[in-house]
Amino acid sequence: MTGELIKQKHQADTRHLSPTWGELTEDFANTHGGWSAIETHSGNGYIFVGRDVEDEALRNQWLDYYDATANPAYVKNESPERI
């Protein structure tokens, strides 16, 4: 991390410091019955990258958990492929 200004969103990547992304998601899933207990979707027929939690209340719990627990660092992507 250099403190260099990131001018456009596509030039940024997110890195999760302690806890890592894997630790964040695993801990959250484990406290909610494990991965098999969490229903997800990939856009429900609309364009969507990745997966989202089906249950809105659980999604909100994830967002609250992330806000309270995550330690993201935004770093410059030296070779962004998007324009």
N, C-alpha and C positions, 0 to 999 in steps of 0.2 A: 504494500500500500504506500503510495507516494504522496497523496494529497493533490495530485493532478486533477484538474477540472475535467469532468466527463460531460461533454456538450450535448450529446444526443443519447436518448434511452437505449438505442440499439448498440451503443458502444459499451454498455455496462453489463457486467456479470455479477451475480450475487454469490458470495461465499459465506457459509455459516461457520462462525468460529465456535468455540465451546459453548453449548453443545453443537455438534455437527448436524447437518440436515438428516442424516440417517438416525442419529440419536434422538432428535426431536420427534420425527415421525414414528419411530419404534416405541418410544415412551408413551406418546399420545395413544397409539393403537393399543398398546398393552393395558392402558388404564380404561379402555373402552371395549374390552372383550377380545382383543386381538384383531388382526387384519380380516379374518373371515366374518367378523361381526359388523364390519363397516361396509355398507353398500356404496358403490361409486358408479359414476357414469362418465361417458366420453362425449358429452354435448347433447344427448337426447335428440339426435338427428340434425343438430346445427353444427357449424364449424367450431371446433374446440380443440385446443392443444392440451394434452395431458388428461388428467382425470379429476373429477370433482366429487365431493361427498354428497350423496343423494339426500340425506336427512338434513334439513335446514338448521335445526337446533344443534345437531352435532357439528355441522359446518361452522356455526357461530362459536361453539365451544372450542373448535380448533383455532379459529382466528383469535379468540381471547387467550388461549394457551400460547399461541405463537407470539402475540404481543408481549406477554409476560415473561416468556422463556427464551425466545430466539435472540441471537446475537449476530445479525447479518452485517457483512461488510461489502460495500459496493466497490468493485474494482474495474479498471478499464480493460475491455476486451481488445487486445492488440490487433486482432484480425477479424473484425466483425464481417460476417458474410451477407448481412442484410443491408439494404440501402435505405 
